[in-house]
Amino acid sequence: MAHNKPTKKQLEALEAQIKSDQEKPVRENERRVRFKINFKDAVKKMANTPPVSNKDLIKWTRKQKKDIE
């Protein structure tokens, strides 16, 4: 299969689409939670969290899919 390079016009359209999407508010299930904590403390906190098993990750993923539907 041949890979076609996008034209300049297509790139400009894509750039405009990205800029307009960035201005839109995110959906409710995509909201980011921000904590009033500095970066170093956040890294320390993440380092102390226990690892997640694959089984737990699969359960969490399925629950997320159900919540979205």
One Martini backbone bead per residue (centre of mass of N, CA, C, O) as a GRO file, in nm:
protein
   69
    1MET     BB    1   0.096   0.036   0.021
    2ALA     BB    2   0.043   0.366  -0.023
    3HIS     BB    3   0.167   0.665   0.114
    4ASN     BB    4   0.003   0.959   0.158
    5LYS     BB    5   0.058   1.279   0.156
    6PRO     BB    6  -0.036   1.553   0.288
    7THR     BB    7  -0.159   1.836   0.218
    8LYS     BB    8  -0.160   2.164   0.289
    9LYS     BB    9  -0.467   2.185   0.314
   10GLN     BB   10  -0.503   1.947   0.513
   11LEU     BB   11  -0.320   2.061   0.737
   12GLU     BB   12  -0.482   2.320   0.786
   13ALA     BB   13  -0.746   2.179   0.862
   14LEU     BB   14  -0.630   2.019   1.101
   15GLU     BB   15  -0.532   2.260   1.265
   16ALA     BB   16  -0.811   2.393   1.296
   17GLN     BB   17  -0.944   2.152   1.441
   18ILE     BB   18  -0.757   2.141   1.686
   19LYS     BB   19  -0.808   2.429   1.788
   20SER     BB   20  -1.116   2.395   1.827
   21ASP     BB   21  -1.100   2.149   2.024
   22GLN     BB   22  -0.937   2.296   2.252
   23GLU     BB   23  -1.174   2.507   2.320
   24LYS     BB   24  -1.342   2.292   2.410
   25PRO     BB   25  -1.514   2.137   2.628
   26VAL     BB   26  -1.521   1.876   2.813
   27ARG     BB   27  -1.642   1.607   2.903
   28GLU     BB   28  -1.745   1.477   3.193
   29ASN     BB   29  -1.563   1.201   3.160
   30GLU     BB   30  -1.291   1.409   3.096
   31ARG     BB   31  -1.225   1.524   3.347
   32ARG     BB   32  -0.985   1.693   3.528
   33VAL     BB   33  -0.793   1.642   3.808
   34ARG     BB   34  -0.690   1.892   4.044
   35PHE     BB   35  -0.421   1.946   4.249
   36LYS     BB   36  -0.279   2.122   4.524
   37ILE     BB   37   0.026   2.038   4.394
   38ASN     BB   38   0.332   1.966   4.347
   39PHE     BB   39   0.534   1.777   4.154
   40LYS     BB   40   0.712   1.632   4.365
   41ASP     BB   41   0.476   1.537   4.548
   42ALA     BB   42   0.329   1.377   4.328
   43VAL     BB   43   0.554   1.173   4.275
   44LYS     BB   44   0.569   1.059   4.561
   45LYS     BB   45   0.274   0.963   4.570
   46MET     BB   46   0.291   0.771   4.324
   47ALA     BB   47   0.526   0.592   4.441
   48ASN     BB   48   0.331   0.487   4.693
   49THR     BB   49   0.161   0.336   4.512
   50PRO     BB   50   0.020   0.061   4.430
   51PRO     BB   51   0.004  -0.177   4.223
   52VAL     BB   52  -0.164  -0.297   3.935
   53SER     BB   53  -0.338  -0.543   3.833
   54ASN     BB   54  -0.464  -0.693   3.559
   55LYS     BB   55  -0.741  -0.764   3.677
   56ASP     BB   56  -0.808  -0.481   3.783
   57LEU     BB   57  -0.782  -0.340   3.509
   58ILE     BB   58  -1.006  -0.494   3.365
   59LYS     BB   59  -1.235  -0.413   3.555
   60TRP     BB   60  -1.206  -0.107   3.517
   61THR     BB   61  -1.251  -0.101   3.210
   62ARG     BB   62  -1.536  -0.225   3.210
   63LYS     BB   63  -1.663  -0.007   3.389
   64GLN     BB   64  -1.608   0.229   3.199
   65LYS     BB   65  -1.774   0.124   2.959
   66LYS     BB   66  -2.045   0.113   3.112
   67ASP     BB   67  -2.056   0.415   3.192
   68ILE     BB   68  -2.059   0.525   2.898
   69GLU     BB   69  -2.319   0.352   2.804
   0.00000   0.00000   0.00000
